[in-house]
Each structure stands twice: as structure tokens, then as C-alpha cells.
Amino acid sequence: MDPDIEDSCHELLLRLAGRLPDRLLWRFRDWLGEGSMGTLARTLPKTLLKHRIDLDQSEYRLLVAGLIPHGADWHEVSSTLGVDASAENRYTFTTGAPDWVNTVDSVSVVVHATLRGRPDVGEVRESWRHDRGTAEEEAKRVLLVTATSGLPRLTGELQRVLRVLGDEAPSVEVLPTQVELPAYHQAALANSRFVCVGAVDAGHHRLVPA
């Protein structure tokens, strides 16, 4: 796959975190990780329109660059561009796990074992997302990882790991090292805890300043 197209799609899906339902977003990321670009091109624009998710100019350019080469419908794509696409982040984030999480957190243990010292991976952190006005039982784990290459494939791999461990719609945010992060990810990082670090120098790829 053309790396520029892959990067455009990955960045767009990052920007849709917190806006597109988790049950849909993880599937789009899975298709991208598997290289199923035709399926992504047919379904993502329709889904954005169905859920009334408008894109700003930069997001629209990512959609065009990523999916038009793979057969996305021009009319559907152009209809996603909104006059005012800015959306307020309706979530809050906390560092501490909810009471229902076991003292020995199997997910953190497996993620640590999978990513510690791994090539192309920098810092790994996690946060817990809360939808304003909902009960603590509905808190959602958000995994935050920096990586220098293979971001879509790493996202897909980690999603599959979390699904095996019981999270049916995992929230895995694999972040490039040189990009301005959306408000959603900034808020999650500001209220996150350290899990482990890969083989990439964490000093240069640190998600949260020491």
C-alpha cells in the first residue's frame, strides 16, 4: 500500500476518535491494518454521512487523499465537508481504573509483555474515558502508544489482543511522532498513566513530559 495513503487514512481515523462510535471505529481501523482499502472506501464516507459527522478542511483532505484512489464515491466524499466541523469533546479522562477492574489487570500485563522493548514503539500509556453523565461501570480503557512505523498494523494487532481479553470495541490510539494531536488525545494523555516503553528512545518520543 502507498505509505502516504496509509498515513492519511490512519490520521483521519485518529481524528474521528470520540466522534465516531467505538463499535464502528475499531472495525475501520482493523480494515486499514489489513489493507482492505476498497471496503474502507465504500463504507467510511457513508458512515460519516449517516452519523452526521462533518469534516473540517484538513480532515476532508485526508479523506480525499486516502480513499478516492481506492474508489470512494466523489459525491459522498464531498458531502462530508462541513461548514463548522469543530465538535466539543464530551468525554473526561482519569488515570485510575474503575473499581470493577481487577487488582491484577490482565490487559495491562499483556500489553506490557507485548510492547516492552519492541522495535518502532515508543512510550505506552493508558487512560480511562468517561462519558459525562454516565455511570462508572461504563468507563472505557484508552490505550495510547507512540510508534515510528507500521501504525495501522500495530493498531490492528493491539485491537485483536484487547478483543481476546474481552473488550469488544477496543480504543487503541497509535500516535505518530510528528503530528498535532486532537483535543481528545491531548485530554487523554493529560490524565494517563505510564504502562511501558518500547525500543524507541522515549526521551524523543515521550507522550507526556517527564
Backbone bond lengths (Angstrom), bond angles and torsions (degrees), N, CA, C in turn:
res aa  C-N    CA-C-N  psi(-1)  N-CA   C-N-CA  omega(-1)  CA-C   N-CA-C  phi
1 M - - - 1.458 - - 1.531 109.63 -
2 D 1.327 116.22 142.83 1.455 121.44 176.27 1.529 108.97 -59.49
3 P 1.345 117.94 122.41 1.470 119.41 -177.05 1.521 113.65 -61.79
4 D 1.337 117.94 -30.96 1.468 119.79 178.47 1.525 111.03 -67.17
5 I 1.330 116.55 -40.50 1.461 120.77 177.10 1.521 110.05 -65.38
6 E 1.318 116.61 -44.49 1.463 121.55 178.76 1.528 110.76 -59.65
7 D 1.332 116.84 -44.95 1.459 120.73 -179.69 1.522 111.41 -64.72
8 S 1.333 117.20 -39.73 1.464 120.87 179.20 1.523 110.97 -62.06
9 C 1.324 116.39 -45.35 1.464 120.27 -179.50 1.526 111.17 -65.93
10 H 1.331 116.11 -41.41 1.458 119.04 -179.11 1.529 110.74 -64.21
11 E 1.326 116.51 -44.53 1.472 119.13 179.58 1.525 111.21 -64.01
12 L 1.323 117.25 -39.66 1.466 119.28 178.31 1.525 111.19 -61.75
13 L 1.321 117.04 -44.15 1.465 119.81 -179.95 1.523 111.42 -66.66
14 L 1.333 117.60 -31.00 1.466 119.87 172.23 1.526 110.10 -61.49
15 R 1.312 116.15 -44.46 1.463 120.60 -177.76 1.532 112.77 -67.66
16 L 1.318 116.15 -19.15 1.466 119.90 179.73 1.526 112.86 -88.89
17 A 1.329 117.54 -5.02 1.468 120.75 177.37 1.531 109.34 -61.50
18 G 1.329 115.69 133.66 1.451 120.42 -178.03 1.516 114.07 83.19
19 R 1.314 117.06 -6.57 1.470 121.80 178.96 1.528 110.70 -114.40
20 L 1.316 115.43 -42.93 1.464 121.16 177.05 1.534 108.03 -92.49
21 P 1.327 118.42 138.68 1.475 119.66 179.65 1.523 112.08 -54.83
22 D 1.337 115.96 141.41 1.469 121.39 -178.11 1.525 112.26 -55.22
23 R 1.341 116.50 -38.39 1.463 120.25 -175.89 1.529 111.65 -65.28
24 L 1.330 117.19 -21.31 1.460 121.07 176.58 1.521 111.35 -95.00
25 L 1.328 116.24 -42.05 1.461 120.23 -174.98 1.524 112.01 -61.99
26 W 1.329 116.78 -41.61 1.473 117.60 -178.70 1.531 110.56 -63.59
27 R 1.325 116.37 -35.50 1.466 119.93 -179.21 1.524 110.77 -68.48
28 F 1.330 118.02 -42.25 1.466 120.74 177.22 1.532 110.20 -60.64
29 R 1.333 116.18 -42.38 1.461 119.73 178.93 1.529 111.26 -65.74
30 D 1.311 116.87 -35.52 1.460 120.85 177.63 1.520 110.22 -64.14
31 W 1.321 116.93 -44.60 1.469 120.45 177.97 1.526 110.95 -61.52
32 L 1.339 117.02 -42.16 1.457 119.84 179.19 1.519 110.43 -62.61
33 G 1.331 117.16 -44.15 1.457 120.62 179.59 1.517 113.10 -61.83
34 E 1.338 116.03 -30.65 1.459 120.69 179.23 1.523 112.76 -87.78
35 G 1.341 116.68 -5.57 1.458 120.03 -178.69 1.509 114.47 79.59
36 S 1.344 117.69 19.76 1.475 121.48 -179.11 1.530 109.61 -85.14
37 M 1.335 115.19 66.89 1.456 120.35 -172.21 1.528 112.75 -71.08
38 G 1.324 117.26 -33.77 1.459 119.28 178.43 1.517 111.53 -62.29
39 T 1.329 116.71 -42.73 1.465 120.76 178.12 1.517 110.58 -64.43
40 L 1.328 116.79 -43.79 1.464 121.38 178.93 1.525 110.82 -62.00
41 A 1.340 116.33 -41.85 1.467 120.59 -178.81 1.528 111.90 -65.32
42 R 1.327 116.75 -34.20 1.472 119.97 -179.62 1.522 112.53 -76.47
43 T 1.329 116.90 -32.25 1.464 119.19 -168.84 1.520 115.24 -102.46
44 L 1.331 119.09 -35.44 1.466 119.66 -174.27 1.526 113.35 -62.70
45 P 1.345 120.23 -49.10 1.473 118.19 178.95 1.526 112.38 -58.74
46 K 1.328 118.21 -42.08 1.464 121.42 178.38 1.534 110.58 -60.04
47 T 1.331 116.28 -41.62 1.463 120.47 -178.43 1.518 111.17 -66.60
48 L 1.317 117.30 -40.35 1.465 120.16 177.81 1.522 110.70 -61.13
49 L 1.307 116.56 -42.49 1.467 120.43 179.41 1.532 110.82 -67.83
50 K 1.321 117.16 -42.18 1.465 121.05 -179.08 1.518 111.17 -61.13
51 H 1.329 116.84 -40.08 1.466 120.97 -177.73 1.532 112.38 -93.31
52 R 1.319 116.39 7.13 1.464 123.04 175.97 1.521 111.72 55.60
53 I 1.320 115.11 46.99 1.456 121.38 177.62 1.520 108.23 -101.55
54 D 1.318 115.57 108.37 1.458 120.55 179.54 1.523 110.15 -84.07
55 L 1.324 116.14 147.65 1.458 122.15 176.72 1.521 109.89 -105.51
56 D 1.339 115.77 145.65 1.457 118.25 172.12 1.529 108.69 -83.01
57 Q 1.323 116.19 -178.11 1.463 119.74 -173.97 1.526 112.41 -60.98
58 S 1.329 117.24 -44.06 1.465 119.33 -178.16 1.522 111.12 -68.13
59 E 1.325 117.32 -38.89 1.468 120.64 177.86 1.521 110.95 -66.93
60 Y 1.324 115.61 -38.44 1.465 120.41 177.75 1.529 110.98 -61.94
61 R 1.336 116.47 -41.13 1.470 120.09 178.63 1.528 110.53 -64.35
62 L 1.334 117.18 -37.26 1.463 120.22 176.98 1.526 111.04 -64.40
63 L 1.337 116.17 -41.04 1.464 120.57 178.97 1.522 110.97 -63.31
64 V 1.328 116.70 -44.69 1.460 121.05 179.03 1.526 110.66 -62.65
65 A 1.345 116.21 -48.34 1.471 120.41 -177.46 1.518 111.99 -64.39
66 G 1.344 116.51 -34.62 1.446 119.53 -174.99 1.516 115.37 -84.98
67 L 1.338 116.80 -34.97 1.465 118.31 -169.27 1.529 115.98 -115.16
68 I 1.314 118.75 -24.76 1.464 119.13 177.50 1.529 111.34 -59.48
69 P 1.356 119.55 -40.95 1.469 118.96 178.03 1.529 113.59 -62.64
70 H 1.335 117.19 -15.24 1.463 120.01 -179.07 1.528 112.56 -109.90
71 G 1.330 115.60 19.59 1.450 119.38 169.80 1.514 116.68 95.29
72 A 1.332 118.56 14.37 1.463 119.86 176.97 1.526 110.03 -62.03
73 D 1.333 115.85 145.98 1.461 121.55 -178.94 1.535 109.91 -71.94
74 W 1.349 115.96 124.59 1.463 120.40 -176.02 1.527 111.39 -61.05
75 H 1.315 116.89 -40.84 1.470 120.04 -178.09 1.522 110.59 -64.39
76 E 1.317 116.69 -43.92 1.467 119.84 178.44 1.521 110.99 -64.29
77 V 1.323 116.23 -43.59 1.465 119.96 -179.41 1.529 110.71 -62.03
78 S 1.320 117.00 -47.08 1.464 119.93 -178.06 1.527 111.96 -65.16
79 S 1.323 117.06 -26.84 1.465 120.80 -179.66 1.523 113.03 -74.86
80 T 1.328 117.49 -11.71 1.464 119.94 -179.77 1.522 112.54 -80.92
81 L 1.322 117.59 -14.79 1.464 120.60 -177.89 1.512 110.05 -73.77
82 G 1.332 116.74 120.44 1.460 121.56 -177.76 1.517 111.92 -101.45
83 V 1.333 115.18 155.51 1.463 120.29 176.86 1.522 109.38 -69.40
84 D 1.333 116.55 -42.86 1.458 122.20 178.37 1.523 107.29 -134.96
85 A 1.326 115.31 92.96 1.462 119.68 -172.77 1.521 113.43 -90.89
86 S 1.336 117.29 -1.49 1.456 119.27 -178.63 1.520 110.05 -65.31
87 A 1.336 116.04 133.41 1.457 121.06 -178.45 1.520 109.51 -127.11
88 E 1.323 116.40 133.78 1.454 120.82 179.97 1.532 109.70 -70.52
89 N 1.318 115.84 137.19 1.456 120.72 177.42 1.525 108.41 -73.39
90 R 1.325 117.29 115.82 1.457 120.84 -176.23 1.518 112.81 -89.22
91 Y 1.325 116.47 3.92 1.456 120.77 -175.44 1.523 112.35 -105.89
92 T 1.331 114.91 153.26 1.453 122.31 166.43 1.525 107.53 -117.06
93 F 1.329 116.25 159.96 1.460 120.99 -176.68 1.526 110.07 -131.29
94 T 1.318 115.82 146.76 1.459 121.53 177.33 1.521 109.44 -134.13
95 T 1.335 115.48 155.12 1.464 120.08 179.16 1.522 111.84 -81.58
96 G 1.326 116.68 -31.56 1.455 120.29 -174.97 1.516 112.67 -83.04
97 A 1.330 115.60 142.17 1.465 120.97 177.65 1.523 109.66 -74.63
98 P 1.333 117.42 149.53 1.467 121.25 176.54 1.530 111.20 -62.39
99 D 1.313 116.29 162.41 1.464 121.08 -177.99 1.523 113.11 -60.91
100 W 1.356 116.55 -26.60 1.462 118.44 -176.00 1.524 113.39 -76.98
101 V 1.342 116.91 -8.99 1.467 119.67 177.68 1.524 108.64 -79.61
102 N 1.324 116.68 132.85 1.461 121.36 -178.52 1.524 111.43 -61.07
103 T 1.331 115.65 150.86 1.462 120.81 178.04 1.519 110.60 -56.16
104 V 1.326 116.46 -43.02 1.462 121.11 172.53 1.528 107.18 -93.26
105 D 1.310 115.57 100.33 1.469 122.06 -174.29 1.529 109.02 -81.78
106 S 1.322 116.83 103.83 1.473 121.08 -175.83 1.522 112.00 -62.89
107 V 1.338 117.73 -33.16 1.465 120.01 -179.54 1.527 110.37 -64.93
108 S 1.321 117.05 -48.68 1.467 120.20 179.06 1.527 111.35 -61.54
109 V 1.325 116.78 -38.46 1.461 120.97 179.40 1.526 110.43 -62.46
110 V 1.335 116.91 -45.66 1.464 120.85 -178.63 1.526 110.88 -69.11
111 V 1.336 117.71 -42.46 1.465 120.69 178.13 1.526 110.32 -60.91
112 H 1.312 117.18 -42.89 1.460 121.61 178.08 1.527 110.35 -59.64
113 A 1.321 116.51 -46.20 1.462 120.67 -179.48 1.528 111.87 -65.90
114 T 1.330 116.70 -32.18 1.467 121.39 -177.03 1.517 112.41 -77.15
115 L 1.337 117.68 -36.98 1.464 121.06 -168.90 1.526 115.04 -109.68
116 R 1.314 118.44 -16.79 1.463 119.61 -178.08 1.527 110.52 -62.30
117 G 1.332 115.99 123.33 1.455 121.94 178.82 1.510 115.14 73.74
118 R 1.318 117.68 11.59 1.468 120.75 -175.15 1.530 111.29 -78.97
119 P 1.338 117.29 137.21 1.466 120.14 176.74 1.529 111.45 -59.54
120 D 1.328 115.76 146.27 1.471 123.96 176.75 1.524 113.42 71.99
121 V 1.327 118.85 0.58 1.455 121.78 178.55 1.517 109.50 -109.44
122 G 1.346 116.29 134.77 1.451 121.56 176.18 1.519 110.75 -98.54
123 E 1.326 115.22 -119.40 1.461 120.08 -176.72 1.527 111.07 -85.86
124 V 1.328 116.03 145.72 1.458 122.96 177.90 1.530 107.87 -122.58
125 R 1.333 116.49 127.60 1.457 121.76 179.89 1.527 108.76 -136.50
126 E 1.329 116.50 166.82 1.456 119.78 174.67 1.521 109.77 -141.62
127 S 1.316 114.63 151.64 1.455 122.05 177.45 1.527 107.96 -137.97
128 W 1.331 115.89 165.38 1.461 120.85 176.87 1.518 109.10 -116.54
129 R 1.316 115.28 123.52 1.465 122.34 -175.19 1.523 110.72 -95.72
130 H 1.314 115.50 136.05 1.464 121.50 178.99 1.524 108.78 -125.60
131 D 1.313 115.06 130.72 1.463 120.52 174.03 1.520 106.99 -82.80
132 R 1.320 116.83 127.01 1.459 120.29 -176.59 1.529 110.80 -55.46
133 G 1.332 115.53 126.45 1.464 120.24 176.73 1.511 114.47 92.52
134 T 1.352 118.01 2.24 1.463 120.02 179.87 1.528 109.88 -106.13
135 A 1.322 116.16 165.87 1.456 121.72 -177.19 1.520 110.57 -75.67
136 E 1.339 115.82 160.27 1.460 121.26 -179.94 1.515 111.43 -61.70
137 E 1.335 117.02 -29.04 1.463 120.42 -179.05 1.531 112.48 -61.16
138 E 1.339 116.19 -18.72 1.450 120.12 -178.29 1.522 112.64 -96.44
139 A 1.331 117.85 10.19 1.464 120.90 176.84 1.527 110.10 -60.73
140 K 1.331 115.27 145.76 1.465 121.00 -173.98 1.532 109.99 -123.05
141 R 1.338 115.34 129.56 1.467 119.07 175.99 1.528 109.41 -72.33
142 V 1.327 116.51 134.31 1.455 122.36 175.10 1.528 107.40 -120.97
143 L 1.326 116.50 118.74 1.455 122.24 179.15 1.523 108.77 -94.73
144 L 1.332 116.42 130.17 1.463 122.58 -175.90 1.529 108.96 -122.15
145 V 1.334 116.10 121.06 1.464 121.12 -173.19 1.523 108.84 -135.47
146 T 1.332 117.30 134.99 1.458 119.11 168.34 1.519 109.18 -95.09
147 A 1.325 115.85 145.12 1.456 121.01 178.70 1.519 109.14 -148.92
148 T 1.317 116.24 153.39 1.459 120.95 -177.43 1.521 113.37 -102.70
149 S 1.334 117.69 -13.38 1.461 120.79 177.46 1.525 109.39 -160.48
150 G 1.350 115.08 162.18 1.461 120.11 176.26 1.512 114.21 61.95
151 L 1.334 117.77 35.80 1.468 121.28 -174.40 1.525 113.27 -61.95
152 P 1.334 119.76 -47.43 1.470 118.63 179.19 1.522 113.62 -61.84
153 R 1.329 117.02 -39.54 1.466 119.53 -179.26 1.534 111.48 -69.92
154 L 1.332 116.48 -37.44 1.460 119.48 176.34 1.520 110.22 -65.64
155 T 1.327 117.10 -39.98 1.467 121.03 176.82 1.516 110.22 -58.51
156 G 1.340 116.58 -48.63 1.458 120.37 -179.70 1.517 112.28 -61.48
157 E 1.316 116.68 -41.51 1.470 120.73 179.90 1.532 110.69 -62.00
158 L 1.327 116.27 -48.01 1.469 119.54 -178.04 1.519 111.79 -67.98
159 Q 1.321 116.84 -34.03 1.468 119.31 175.54 1.521 110.82 -61.40
160 R 1.322 116.32 -43.05 1.465 119.39 -179.96 1.525 111.46 -64.69
161 V 1.339 116.15 -37.25 1.470 120.12 177.19 1.528 110.09 -62.04
162 L 1.326 116.49 -47.35 1.465 119.82 -178.07 1.519 111.73 -66.96
163 R 1.321 117.56 -33.47 1.459 119.65 178.46 1.533 110.67 -67.52
164 V 1.321 116.61 -39.78 1.464 119.45 176.23 1.526 110.41 -60.33
165 L 1.338 116.38 -32.34 1.463 121.41 -178.43 1.530 112.69 -87.53
166 G 1.332 117.23 5.91 1.451 120.19 170.86 1.508 117.69 111.35
167 D 1.335 118.39 -4.22 1.464 120.59 178.66 1.528 107.96 -91.65
168 E 1.321 116.66 106.12 1.467 120.51 -173.20 1.526 113.12 -71.89
169 A 1.323 117.03 -26.72 1.468 120.47 179.55 1.524 108.52 -132.21
170 P 1.336 117.28 73.00 1.464 120.97 -172.27 1.523 113.35 -64.40
171 S 1.318 114.61 147.06 1.458 121.60 176.59 1.524 108.09 -108.96
172 V 1.324 115.75 96.10 1.462 122.73 -177.25 1.523 108.23 -116.47
173 E 1.319 116.64 114.17 1.459 121.82 -177.36 1.526 108.97 -109.72
174 V 1.333 116.16 98.40 1.463 121.26 177.93 1.524 107.11 -94.55
175 L 1.335 115.05 115.67 1.456 121.29 -167.05 1.525 111.86 -105.20
176 P 1.328 117.08 132.60 1.467 119.54 173.12 1.523 109.76 -68.78
177 T 1.314 116.14 160.19 1.463 119.53 -175.12 1.528 112.82 -82.29
178 Q 1.323 117.59 -20.33 1.455 120.42 -176.93 1.527 110.30 -124.96
179 V 1.324 116.05 77.26 1.456 119.80 177.60 1.524 108.23 -157.82
180 E 1.314 115.73 145.07 1.468 119.86 175.58 1.528 107.94 -78.40
181 L 1.315 116.27 119.19 1.458 120.68 -173.69 1.523 111.61 -77.46
182 P 1.341 116.82 142.86 1.469 120.37 174.48 1.528 111.12 -62.77
183 A 1.326 116.26 162.95 1.466 121.73 -179.04 1.526 111.32 -58.48
184 Y 1.326 117.58 -34.70 1.463 122.33 179.51 1.531 110.35 -57.42
185 H 1.318 116.80 -48.52 1.461 120.57 -177.33 1.524 111.20 -73.69
186 Q 1.317 117.52 -35.23 1.453 119.81 176.67 1.527 110.69 -61.20
187 A 1.335 116.14 -42.25 1.460 119.79 178.99 1.521 111.61 -66.17
188 A 1.339 116.28 -40.37 1.465 119.80 178.88 1.525 110.97 -64.47
189 L 1.320 117.22 -43.51 1.460 120.52 -179.47 1.517 112.28 -66.11
190 A 1.326 116.34 -35.88 1.464 120.39 -179.74 1.523 112.00 -65.18
191 N 1.329 116.32 -19.52 1.466 121.29 -179.70 1.529 108.73 -129.49
192 S 1.323 115.52 60.16 1.466 121.10 -176.49 1.521 109.90 -132.41
193 R 1.329 114.91 164.26 1.464 120.11 177.13 1.518 109.52 -121.64
194 F 1.310 115.05 150.82 1.456 122.61 179.60 1.527 110.22 -70.56
195 V 1.351 116.83 135.06 1.463 121.97 176.00 1.529 110.47 -107.47
196 C 1.342 115.95 -54.75 1.466 120.22 179.41 1.519 108.33 -169.75
197 V 1.319 116.02 -176.46 1.461 120.68 177.07 1.521 108.46 -137.45
198 G 1.337 115.30 144.56 1.451 120.48 177.05 1.516 111.39 -84.02
199 A 1.327 116.25 -156.37 1.459 121.17 -176.89 1.520 112.91 -84.12
200 V 1.341 117.58 -16.20 1.455 120.71 -179.89 1.526 109.04 -73.80
201 D 1.322 116.72 139.49 1.462 122.21 -177.48 1.519 110.48 -55.10
202 A 1.330 116.48 111.26 1.467 120.93 -177.73 1.514 112.05 -65.66
203 G 1.331 116.97 -24.03 1.460 119.27 179.04 1.502 112.66 -62.21
204 H 1.344 116.21 -30.81 1.466 120.63 -179.42 1.523 112.23 -97.83
205 H 1.329 117.44 -13.07 1.461 120.47 -176.70 1.529 109.76 -131.04
206 R 1.325 115.10 44.17 1.457 120.29 -178.34 1.533 109.58 -85.28
207 L 1.307 117.22 130.77 1.460 121.17 -179.79 1.516 111.42 -75.66
208 V 1.313 116.94 -37.32 1.454 122.61 -179.47 1.506 108.22 -125.68
209 P 1.357 118.95 128.76 1.454 120.29 -178.99 1.530 112.12 -55.85
210 A 1.307 115.56 142.27 1.459 120.49 -179.91 1.526 110.60 -68.05
